[in-house]
C-alpha cells in the first residue's frame, strides 16, 4: 500500500466566482480566537453528495470529509482513505478506509458508506462527468473499497480530494433533508438553529474528527456577501478579516492591522471552441480557423490594459505554476498576419459572423475579444444572457464558442478532465487521438504524468479546442488576527486559516 501522501468591476466578480475556497473573515472587531467569520460570494446550492454546482465550496468541504486531502504543495495526503494502491495497469484503485470514523448521526464511516457515496456521485448532476471512467465500486469487508476503471484516469485521485470525493451517510444520500443539512463526518457540523439558509451558515467544530487538531476554530460563521466591494469594506471595518481586494485598494490596508498578498494563479480566461464539428458555426470545424482565433490575441496587451496584475498572458490551458506549462509557445502566440493567412487557406478570407453569450463574467473582456477577432475577419455579436442562465444556454448548444473562466484545481490532469467535459464541452466532442493521449497519462505513475501531459499540451496548441488568453490572479487582505496560508488549488475548506500565533 502507498500512504499518500468567477462588483465593483467585472474583474472583481470574476475573482469572486472562481475563488472556490478563498473567502474568509474573522470575528467582528478583528478577533479570531474562537470563531472564524468568513464570507462567500454565493450561497450553497445544495449540500447533497454529487450536487455541488460550483462557487464557494468552503462550507461544503468543512462539513464533509473527502477520500483524500491535498497538502500546501498540492500533494495528495490520506483522509478517509489512509492508504491506497493502484493495480499495475492502473485500472483498479484499492482504498483502505481509516478505522473508527463516524458520521454526525453516529453511524460508521466504513467501506460500504464510501462505496455508496461514490456510486451516488457517479450519477450526481455535478460529479458524474468526473467519474465517467469508473466502471464499478465495490466494498470489500468493512475497511476496503475497490474502484474499477474502464481506462486509466489520472484525474481520479485529485478529484477524490475535492467535492467529487465527499462521503455522506448512506441512508441520507437521497433524502430531501441532505440538501440543507448533510449527515457527514467533516471537521464541522452545521448548527441549524443559528443558520439562516441563503444568508449565514454557522458551523461547530466536530471534536471527534480524526484530524481535529488541523482545525483550530471552535466556530465558523459563513456569511453570503456577493458584492466584492462590500467584502472589501467589511475587511477594513473589522467585520471580516480575509478576502479578495482590488490592487488599487491595497494602500488602504495598513500593515499595522492587515497582511496583504497575491493569490497564486486561480483561473483561466479563454474562448472555448465547442462546436468543432461545425453544427452551429461551420467554420469552427476547420482546425486552421481555430488556430487563427488563437493567433489573433495580443495577450501581453490584454494583460497590460485590463487590470494589470490580475490578468496575465497565457496561450495554454495548464496552470503556469504547474509542471506542464511551457514558456516557449507563448512567445510566438500573437501573429495576426498568419491568422489571416490561415483564414484564407480555410476558405474564410472574407471572414464570418459568430454570436457569443454575454454576462457579467465576460463584460470586461468583450471589447478586447471583439477587436482581436475582428482584426482577422471574425465579427462577434454579443448576446446578453442573465448570469443565472449562462451555463444553461451554453449547454443547450446555442453557441459555437463562448468565453469562460475556469478555476484551477491544483492538479493538471484534473484540470484537463474538467476543461473538456460538462459545461466546457456542451457538444460532447472528443477525438480518438485525445483519448489515447489521456490514456497514456493515466497509465503512468504520478511522477511521470507531467512529461506525458506535454503531448496533451502540444495537441491543444495544434488543435485549439480552447484558446486561452489570460490567467487570473488577484490580491487579498487578511486581518493580523489570523494567519492565512495560500494553498495550491481550491479544495481546502477552512484549512488555510488559523488564529495568529498558532
Buried (B, 14 or more C-beta within 10 A) or exposed (E): EEEBEBBEBBBBBBBBBBBBBBBBBBBBEBBBBEBBBBBBBBBBBBBBBBBBEBBBBBBBBBBBBBBBBBBEEBBBBBBBBBBBEBEEEBBBBBBBBBEEBBBBEEBBBBBBBBBBBBBBBBEBEBBBBBBBBBEBBEBEEEBBBBBBBEBBBBBBBBBBBBBBBBBBBBBBBEBEEBBBBBBBBBBBBBBEEEBEEEEBBBBBBBEEBBBEEEBBBBBBBBBBBBBBBBBBBBBBEBBBBBBBBBBEBBEBBEEEBBBBEBBBBBBBBBBBBBBBEEBBBBBBBBBBBBBBBBBBBBBEBBBBEBBEBBBBBBBBBBBBEBEBBBEEBBEEBBBBEBBBBBBBEBEBEEBBEBBBBBBBBBBBBBEBBBBBBEBBBBEBEBEEBEEEEBBEBBEEBBBBBBBBBBBBBBBBBBBBBBBBBBBBBBBEBBEEEBEEBBBBBBBBEBEEBBEBBBBBBBBBBEBBBBBBBBBBBBBBBBBBBBBBEEBBBBBBBBBBBBBBEE
